[in-house]
Amino acid sequence: MLKYETLFVLQPDLPEAQVRETIDRVRRLIEGMNGEVLDMQDWGVRELAYQIGKHSRGTYVLAQYAAHADVVKELERTFKIADEVLRFISVRLEETKSSPRAEVRGAARPEAEPTDTVPPDQGN
């Protein structure tokens, strides 16, 4: 399974109960398709960079999870038909594996050592 991150923006005038229900629905969808929710952060209501429809603010929620690509497809399909979702974006997170070769290359690189030589004069 790969790690993904999805940021979605909900309408700002939603009641807190409906925001919680939407977050729980996302969690159930991911876990129902054999994914694993790593973190779910409710960032609250924030200003949008630009107006979406008639909204200048939105409720931001960040979901981090490990799943297969079909989970992301289904999640985005659900967001497209949900009226309370203004915008969303999903990205796959890079795996940060450090290979032994990279460590050796980094250690083999000598540090620049100061030299005591003075460059020759240029025509003086």
C-alpha positions in Angstrom: 0.0 0.0 0.0 1.1 3.5 -0.7 0.8 6.6 1.5 -1.5 9.4 0.3 -2.6 12.8 1.6 -6.0 14.4 0.8 -6.8 17.9 1.7 -10.5 18.8 1.3 -12.3 22.1 1.9 -15.9 22.0 3.2 -18.5 24.8 3.1 -17.8 27.2 6.1 -21.5 27.4 7.2 -21.9 23.7 7.9 -22.8 22.7 11.5 -20.1 21.0 13.5 -22.1 17.8 13.5 -22.1 17.7 9.7 -18.4 18.4 9.5 -17.8 15.5 11.9 -20.1 13.2 9.9 -18.2 14.0 6.7 -14.9 13.3 8.3 -16.3 10.0 9.7 -17.6 9.1 6.2 -14.1 9.6 4.7 -12.6 7.5 7.5 -15.2 4.7 6.9 -14.6 4.8 3.2 -10.9 4.4 3.5 -11.1 1.7 6.1 -13.9 -0.1 4.3 -11.7 -0.5 1.3 -8.8 -2.0 3.4 -7.0 1.2 3.8 -5.4 2.5 7.0 -6.1 6.1 8.2 -2.8 7.4 9.6 -4.0 10.9 10.6 -7.1 13.0 10.3 -6.7 16.8 11.1 -9.5 19.3 11.2 -7.8 22.6 10.6 -11.0 24.6 11.1 -12.4 27.5 9.1 -9.8 29.5 7.2 -9.7 32.1 4.5 -9.6 30.8 0.9 -7.0 32.0 -1.5 -9.7 33.0 -3.9 -13.5 32.9 -3.8 -15.2 29.6 -4.6 -18.8 30.2 -5.6 -19.9 32.7 -3.0 -17.6 31.4 -0.3 -14.5 33.3 0.8 -13.9 30.9 3.7 -13.9 27.1 4.1 -13.4 24.4 6.7 -10.1 22.6 5.9 -9.5 18.9 6.7 -6.3 16.9 6.0 -6.5 13.1 5.8 -3.3 11.0 5.7 -3.7 7.4 4.9 -2.2 4.2 3.4 -4.2 2.6 0.7 -4.3 1.3 -2.8 -5.0 3.6 -5.8 -8.6 2.5 -6.1 -9.3 4.0 -2.7 -8.2 7.4 -3.9 -10.3 7.1 -7.0 -13.4 6.2 -4.9 -12.7 9.0 -2.4 -12.4 11.6 -5.1 -15.6 10.3 -6.9 -17.4 10.7 -3.6 -16.1 14.3 -3.1 -17.2 15.2 -6.6 -20.8 14.4 -5.9 -20.9 15.7 -2.3 -22.5 19.2 -2.1 -20.6 20.2 1.1 -17.1 19.7 -0.5 -15.9 22.9 -2.2 -12.4 21.6 -3.3 -10.1 18.7 -2.8 -6.6 17.5 -3.8 -5.0 14.2 -3.3 -1.2 13.5 -3.5 0.9 10.4 -3.1 3.6 10.9 -0.5 7.2 10.1 -1.3 8.7 7.1 0.4 11.8 8.3 2.2 14.1 5.3 1.9 17.8 6.0 2.3 19.8 3.6 0.3 23.1 2.4 1.5 24.7 3.7 -1.7 23.5 7.2 -1.0 24.9 7.1 2.5 28.3 5.9 1.2 28.4 8.6 -1.5 27.5 11.3 1.0 30.2 10.1 3.4 32.8 9.7 0.7 32.5 13.3 -0.3 35.5 15.2 1.2 34.9 18.5 2.8 36.6 21.5 1.2 39.8 22.2 3.0 41.3 25.6 3.1 44.6 26.1 1.2 47.5 28.2 2.2 48.5 29.0 -1.4 48.2 32.5 -2.7 47.1 32.9 -6.4 49.7 34.4 -8.7 49.5 38.1 -9.5 47.7 38.9 -12.6 49.9 41.5 -14.4 51.0 43.6 -11.4 
